[in-house]
Amino acid sequence: MDRIPPDHEGLERYAKAVLEQETRAREDLARHKEIWGEGLPYFSVATSEFWRELAQNKFHLARCGSCHHVYFPPRVVCPECWAQDAVALQETSGLGTLVSFTDLHVTSPVLKPLAPIRIALVDFREGVRVLTWLRGAGADHAEVGRTCRIVVEEVLGRKWFVANLV
């Protein structure tokens, strides 16, 4: 949020903006609890827009509004310049290179029906490394160095970003 304006009209606009932000945060927390109960991930002010876009089948990286550094996952503080609340979403081709992968045979009770889960590290062309699931055709025969595309997929009734081999 910007500094509090000195005039009465500006103060009212500022108070309205704070109330709207607080309302969005409460809605996001309610959504979080519907999905996860008291567990993770936590939908914060920095991540709520990311999850809203993901629900619309759009995967984005984060970009700092101050220094323009691209990073993932979205968070309140830029890991490059430490600017606060400057996160913006950036479109991406979703293309990257499979750097590493492993299989998880023991997982949380919610994900147990999917076990074993193949987890992948993907280096995006934008210079960002993303940890996600490797799914889709060919995932059982993955090789480091293969090209991947991050896609949005419904898994267990929820939207997630996953890597598919190209």
Wavefront OBJ file of the C-alpha trace (Angstrom):
o trace
v 0.000 0.000 0.000
v 1.096 3.564 -0.595
v 1.634 6.113 2.156
v -1.451 7.536 3.821
v -2.523 10.687 1.927
v -2.768 13.891 4.018
v -6.168 15.101 2.702
v -9.548 13.807 3.922
v -10.665 12.502 0.511
v -7.374 10.699 0.014
v -7.641 9.208 3.482
v -11.076 7.801 2.649
v -9.740 6.245 -0.576
v -6.838 4.747 1.354
v -9.153 3.325 4.052
v -11.393 1.824 1.351
v -8.377 0.221 -0.363
v -7.173 -1.261 2.946
v -10.656 -2.636 3.648
v -10.829 -4.185 0.149
v -7.399 -5.782 0.622
v -8.434 -7.156 4.000
v -11.674 -8.527 2.523
v -9.722 -10.272 -0.274
v -7.324 -11.723 2.293
v -10.223 -13.098 4.366
v -11.824 -14.601 1.234
v -8.488 -16.164 0.273
v -8.065 -17.625 3.757
v -11.586 -19.075 3.621
v -10.778 -20.603 0.208
v -7.542 -21.983 1.615
v -9.373 -23.626 4.517
v -11.980 -25.117 2.152
v -9.197 -26.807 0.191
v -6.589 -27.601 2.815
v -8.156 -27.173 6.233
v -5.335 -25.781 8.323
v -2.589 -27.145 6.032
v -0.389 -25.662 3.331
v -0.179 -23.927 0.885
v -1.231 -20.687 2.520
v -2.936 -18.220 0.178
v -1.272 -14.927 1.070
v -1.706 -11.504 -0.490
v 1.378 -12.286 -2.598
v 0.100 -15.657 -3.852
v -3.669 -15.251 -4.067
v -3.624 -13.810 -7.594
v -1.384 -16.697 -8.721
v -3.909 -19.266 -7.424
v -6.843 -17.331 -8.960
v -5.095 -17.361 -12.350
v -4.248 -21.052 -11.967
v -7.950 -21.751 -11.394
v -8.453 -20.162 -14.851
v -5.848 -22.569 -16.366
v -3.126 -19.902 -16.500
v 0.325 -20.500 -15.013
v 2.449 -17.417 -14.316
v 5.840 -16.620 -12.896
v 6.354 -13.727 -10.481
v 8.062 -10.474 -11.449
v 9.201 -7.728 -9.108
v 7.611 -4.378 -9.909
v 10.725 -2.598 -8.626
v 13.731 -4.399 -10.149
v 11.855 -6.614 -12.700
v 13.566 -9.787 -11.422
v 11.577 -12.907 -12.411
v 11.149 -15.564 -9.724
v 8.946 -18.389 -8.463
v 6.970 -18.942 -6.316
v 5.330 -15.545 -5.813
v 6.098 -14.066 -2.406
v 5.801 -10.795 -0.517
v 9.530 -9.918 -0.648
v 11.531 -9.923 -3.896
v 14.498 -12.303 -3.493
v 16.681 -9.968 -5.585
v 16.097 -6.401 -4.300
v 13.951 -7.128 -1.210
v 11.159 -4.841 -2.369
v 7.980 -5.586 -0.435
v 4.523 -6.058 -1.960
v 5.867 -5.402 -5.461
v 4.977 -8.792 -6.948
v 3.283 -8.903 -10.335
v 2.463 -11.940 -12.436
v 4.322 -12.511 -15.691
v 3.130 -14.705 -18.528
v 5.427 -17.511 -19.589
v 5.681 -19.944 -22.469
v 5.907 -22.630 -19.798
v 8.851 -24.235 -21.602
v 11.884 -25.458 -19.741
v 14.441 -28.219 -19.341
v 14.101 -31.188 -17.005
v 17.026 -30.842 -14.576
v 16.259 -33.643 -12.148
v 13.452 -35.919 -10.993
v 12.658 -38.472 -8.334
v 9.740 -40.624 -7.258
v 7.943 -40.177 -3.934
v 6.448 -43.434 -2.701
v 5.426 -42.095 0.720
v 3.348 -38.928 0.691
v 0.569 -37.096 2.511
v -2.771 -38.884 2.975
v -4.417 -36.498 0.461
v -1.941 -37.469 -2.288
v -1.678 -41.166 -1.402
v -3.985 -42.261 -4.289
v -1.428 -40.808 -6.732
v 1.669 -42.491 -5.254
v 4.267 -42.920 -6.468
v 4.468 -39.273 -7.498
v 7.222 -38.225 -9.889
v 8.634 -34.860 -8.750
v 10.635 -32.769 -11.218
v 12.925 -29.750 -11.219
v 12.407 -27.705 -14.382
v 14.604 -24.776 -15.438
v 12.482 -22.253 -17.321
v 13.841 -20.284 -20.241
v 13.215 -17.151 -18.139
v 15.920 -18.336 -15.721
v 13.603 -19.642 -12.997
v 13.710 -23.136 -11.484
v 10.346 -24.708 -10.585
v 9.651 -27.812 -8.504
v 6.508 -29.620 -9.664
v 5.037 -32.982 -10.643
v 6.070 -34.716 -13.849
v 2.971 -36.258 -15.418
v 1.566 -37.151 -18.795
v 2.833 -39.183 -21.730
v 6.429 -40.326 -21.320
v 6.775 -39.344 -17.661
v 7.622 -42.965 -16.787
v 10.593 -42.800 -19.183
v 11.856 -39.313 -18.329
v 15.431 -38.293 -19.044
v 17.330 -35.300 -17.700
v 17.758 -32.679 -20.422
v 14.351 -33.249 -22.039
v 12.148 -30.261 -22.820
v 9.094 -29.836 -20.592
v 6.047 -27.619 -20.683
v 4.239 -26.548 -17.550
v 0.494 -27.044 -17.940
v -2.479 -26.668 -15.637
v -4.203 -29.931 -14.892
v -6.983 -31.019 -12.587
v -5.633 -33.496 -10.051
v -7.901 -34.902 -7.340
v -10.480 -32.222 -8.127
v -8.074 -29.257 -7.850
v -6.088 -27.214 -10.374
v -2.299 -27.745 -10.223
v 0.659 -26.837 -12.387
v 2.490 -29.929 -13.636
v 5.273 -30.621 -16.132
v 4.671 -32.666 -19.278
v 7.490 -33.849 -21.528
v 7.396 -32.255 -24.982
l 1 2 3 4 5 6 7 8 9 10 11 12 13 14 15 16 17 18 19 20 21 22 23 24 25 26 27 28 29 30 31 32 33 34 35 36 37 38 39 40 41 42 43 44 45 46 47 48 49 50 51 52 53 54 55 56 57 58 59 60 61 62 63 64 65 66 67 68 69 70 71 72 73 74 75 76 77 78 79 80 81 82 83 84 85 86 87 88 89 90 91 92 93 94 95 96 97 98 99 100 101 102 103 104 105 106 107 108 109 110 111 112 113 114 115 116 117 118 119 120 121 122 123 124 125 126 127 128 129 130 131 132 133 134 135 136 137 138 139 140 141 142 143 144 145 146 147 148 149 150 151 152 153 154 155 156 157 158 159 160 161 162 163 164 165 166
